[in-house]
Amino acid sequence: MGCDVPNHDENCNCDENIIEITTDNDEVIKCLVIDIFEVDGYDKEYIALTPLESEEVYFYIYDEDESGNVELTNIEDDEEFEFIGNAFLEMLDEDMLEDEEDTTEESEA
């Protein structure tokens, strides 16, 4: 069975990176997990998600219990939310730079 991500085929194997979240108004949204990450200054893990039908990015506090059950919690503090969003963008920028460096090294070889 293939994934639900638009423009992916049945062989992409990214179904394991899809989770469903339920919004405050009980709408169920399928989301692609972009990353689970930590940010200096906060003793928590965070998750970045993007709905399959949108280009938005959602951030939540990520926690997993001993049984492997995932719990997502809203980030209530505006300052923390802004800090996490900015840190995530910086991580993306760093990843993009690393990808460009890898591509440059491969083409020079």
Phi, psi and omega per residue, in radians:
M1 nan 2.317 -3.126
G2 -1.448 3.087 -3.118
C3 -1.525 3.023 -3.138
D4 -1.713 0.069 -3.101
V5 -1.302 2.218 3.122
P6 -0.967 2.478 3.111
N7 1.239 0.175 3.026
H8 -1.758 2.725 3.127
D9 -1.837 -3.116 -3.052
E10 -1.244 -0.136 -3.107
N11 -1.850 0.177 -3.027
C12 -1.332 -0.372 3.100
N13 1.028 0.563 3.131
C14 -1.820 0.187 3.077
D15 -0.946 -0.593 -3.112
E16 -1.169 -0.272 3.124
N17 -1.715 0.247 3.125
I18 -1.895 2.261 3.034
I19 -2.254 2.792 3.077
E20 -1.870 2.351 3.047
I21 -2.074 2.679 3.087
T22 -1.984 2.157 -3.111
T23 -1.346 3.024 3.127
D24 -1.054 -0.460 3.112
N25 -1.724 0.449 3.048
D26 1.121 0.384 3.034
E27 -1.480 2.306 3.111
V28 -1.663 2.213 -3.094
I29 -2.175 2.238 3.037
K30 -1.435 2.272 -3.090
C31 -2.259 2.559 3.023
L32 -1.555 2.267 3.083
V33 -1.350 2.040 3.111
I34 -1.421 -0.841 -3.094
D35 -2.914 2.660 2.930
I36 -2.033 2.194 -2.952
F37 -2.591 2.839 3.039
E38 -1.960 2.703 3.137
V39 -2.250 2.304 3.111
D40 -0.955 2.388 3.108
G41 1.698 -0.212 3.115
Y42 -2.236 2.288 -3.095
D43 -1.632 0.964 -3.106
K44 -2.541 2.849 2.951
E45 -1.810 2.593 3.135
Y46 -2.181 2.745 3.089
I47 -2.217 2.418 3.053
A48 -1.929 2.207 -3.102
L49 -2.195 2.640 2.987
T50 -2.300 2.240 3.093
P51 -1.066 2.529 -3.108
L52 -1.104 -0.478 -3.085
E53 -1.769 0.331 -3.049
S54 -2.638 2.917 3.054
E55 -1.879 0.161 3.107
E56 -1.237 2.805 3.036
V57 -2.164 2.257 3.106
Y58 -1.854 2.452 3.070
F59 -2.070 2.383 3.085
Y60 -2.415 2.777 2.918
I61 -1.338 2.299 -3.066
Y62 -1.885 2.316 3.065
D63 -2.514 2.532 3.133
E64 -2.279 2.222 -3.130
D65 -1.430 3.122 -3.071
E66 -1.073 -0.436 3.136
S67 -1.521 -0.042 3.141
G68 1.564 0.106 3.098
N69 -1.326 2.277 -3.095
V70 -1.584 2.382 3.053
E71 -2.182 2.188 3.078
L72 -1.870 2.323 -3.131
T73 -2.153 2.379 3.086
N74 -1.054 2.529 3.026
I75 -1.523 1.841 -3.017
E76 -1.416 -0.534 -3.072
D77 -1.434 2.103 -3.101
D78 -1.052 -0.691 -3.130
E79 -1.139 -0.763 3.106
E80 -1.106 -0.772 -3.135
F81 -1.043 -0.790 3.135
E82 -1.124 -0.731 3.130
F83 -1.088 -0.772 -3.132
I84 -1.126 -0.762 3.111
G85 -1.050 -0.790 3.125
N86 -1.139 -0.715 3.121
A87 -1.107 -0.686 3.114
F88 -1.112 -0.760 3.115
L89 -1.086 -0.686 3.088
E90 -1.099 -0.715 3.108
M91 -1.110 -0.706 3.095
L92 -1.086 -0.765 3.115
D93 -1.046 -0.758 3.128
E94 -1.099 -0.751 3.119
D95 -1.087 -0.719 3.137
M96 -1.133 -0.689 3.097
L97 -1.125 -0.740 3.110
E98 -1.087 -0.720 3.115
D99 -1.096 -0.722 3.111
E100 -1.119 -0.723 3.117
E101 -1.112 -0.734 3.120
D102 -1.089 -0.742 3.134
T103 -1.121 -0.719 3.127
T104 -1.120 -0.773 3.132
E105 -1.094 -0.720 -3.140
E106 -1.141 -0.680 -3.112
S107 -1.291 -0.422 3.114
E108 -1.427 -0.342 -3.088
A109 -1.342 nan nan
